[in-house]
Amino acid sequence: MEEMILILDFGSQYTQLIARRIRELNVYCEIHPYNNIPKLSQTVKGVILSGSPFSVRDEDAPKPDLSKIRKQFPLLGVCYGAQLMAQTQGGSVEPSEHREYGRANLSFVENSNVLVKDMSLGSQVWMSHGDTILNLPEDFEVIASTNDVRVGGYQIKGEQTFGIQFHPEVYHSVEGAKLLKNFIVDICGLSQSWTPDSFVDTTIAELKEELGNDRVVLGLSGGVDSSVAALLLHKAIGKNLHCIFVDNGLLRKNEFEEVLESYKHMGLNIKGVNSSARFYKALAGIIDPEAKRKAIGNAFIEVFDEEAHKIKDVKWLAQGTIYPDIIESISVKGPSADVTPEKVAILQDVDHIFIQGLKDNGLYDMVWQAGAMLTPIQSVGVMGDDEFLAKVSNDIINKVKGVNRVVYDISSKPPATIEWE
């Protein structure tokens, strides 16, 4: 069994990113929910507690017993995880005077401490919390601070137990990877010998043994999750994998045809189903974003179920969920307005011009996420001055009927979201 880091997930939006950063360090890790902690075997060399949308002050906040973990393994609490350990040991966690979202800089670093060694004064870190640790228990010592947060990080004296109130896993924390490496290599003692290739080989072998000659059906979305799942299954069972790709009418311009062609080129056994009209009917008159998601999800389940039942002797349903990658990072999003074929067509044209402009200017692979939003607001006029932005905005306005203003959103995430809702 591979030596590993165990990540206990408290529901943070960044939990998958913690795992990705660890795996980039050539260390294997697994994510498990806080309320379903697996048996702690000898392969576990350290434990990380994720952040959470909960406040430790909430009555229903998750508060598992961590005493056995603290005695047995090195432990790192991130944000909520740090606040949880501080509070349960007698410290005080209170609402921040100002919600702490965004960039901050380290104003104090205890470089003799192994977790934060070699981190620089002034180094940028990323905060994302509404509570803060005001006072630590007596056996806790501060090892890092920012200008606004005295307890940026701490260690429990005599233990390999640490907490940090910033997020080392996001790229905004410039030396975050250094901190994670200090914990994983220097504190937990992992050797950095795991590679994705070894994981792929092991996974394919396990799938072959488990599935044999059974047939499997998988819904493909065109994104990285289902695509990687499909390729792994295809390598294991070949044509016994049956893939279904549904056009919901909300895809990018020409995406349905292009994705189908790409999948066929990969050798996948795939069927494309154009159900645009069905999805538009399900979305008619719906404005609330959550209601839209449910309508799309329900319509997809209906279409997928109908198509899956046409395939004989299927024994398995496959679902793919993996760590995000660049394939799914360029998306088309929409705000709170009703969905119509006409509006989707406008968005597809705008998105096509924008994405092609990024590619033509060598910017596509430098952008983490990009897409088009069509707001339910009428306006007049256009103004722009930056070279690329001015050109692409003019192209959109001149070439897409129904658009007369292009806005560049520079809000950080969080507190903003990528979706305009």
C-alpha positions, 0 to 999 in steps of 0.5 A: 500500500502507498504511503499517504496523507489523509485529508479530512473534508469539512466541505471546503471549496478548496479541499480538492485543491489541497489534494492536487497540490499534494499530488504535485509534490509526488505524494499520494493522498486521499480525501475522506469526509470528516464524519466517515474517517477510515481506519488509520493504518500504518500507510497514513503518515499525516492528516490535514483538516480542510476549511469549511463553509461552517463557523466553529461557533455554529451549533451544528458545526462539524466537530469530530474527536481528533484526540486519537489523530493528534496522538498518532499522526502529524496534523495540519488544520487549514482555516476551519481546521485550525479554528476547530483545534484552537476552540476545542482546546480552550481558545477563543474564535470570534467573528472578524470585524471585517470578513477576511477574504483575499490577499494578505502578507506575512508580517511575522514568521518564526523561521525556526519552526519547521512548518514555516521555515524558509518562508519570507516576511511579506510573502503573500497568502490568501485568506478566506474566512469570516471568523478569526482566532483571538486567543490561543490556549496556553500550550499553543504558540504563534508561528506566523502572523499577517498585518491584520491576523495575529494568529496566522499560524500556530503549533501546539507545544510538544506535538506535531500539530499545526494550524494556519488561518490562510490557504496554502493550496491556492496559487495566491499564497505564493509560498504555499507549496513550500509550507505544504512540502515542509509539512509533508516531507520534513514533518510527516517524512514522506519520500515523494516517490508517488507518480500519476503514471503509477496511479493510472497503471494501478487503476487500470489493473484494478478495473480489469479485475473488477469488471471483467467482461461486464458492460459499463455505461457512462455519461460524458460531458466533454469536461475533464472528469468524465473524459479521464474516467472514460479513458481509464475505463476504455483502457481496461474494458475497451468496447464494453464501455458505452458512452453517451454524450448529451447536447443540452443546447447550452454548449459552446458553439460547435462544441457538440460536433467537435467533442464527438469527433474528439472522442471518436478519435480517442477510440471511445464507443460513444453515442451523441444525443441532441436534446437541445429542444427538451432542455430549453423547454425544461428551462423556459421561464426559470430565472433562479440559478439553483432552479436552473441547475435542478431543471438541467439535472433532471432533464439530463437524467431523463435523457440519459436513462432513456438512452442507457436502457437502449443498451443491452446487458449493462451491469455498471453505471460509471461516474467520474469525479477527479481533481480539476484541470485545464480541460474544464477551466474555460467555461460558459456561464450565465446570470439570473435570467431566463434561458432561450435559444436566442440568448444561448446563440448570442452567448455562443457567438460572443464566447467563440470570438473571445476564446478565439481571441485568447488563442490568437494572442497566445493567452489561452493557456495563461488564463485560468477560467474564461467565458461569457455572461449575458446580463438581463440589463439593457444599456448603451455605449462602449468604452475600452482602452487596453490593446487586447481587451479593446480589440476583442470587445469591439469584435464582439460588439460589431459581430454579435447582434444584441450585444452593445457593451462588454465588461471585464470583471476583475473581482477576485474569487472569493468572495465573488464567484465565477458565475454571475448570480 
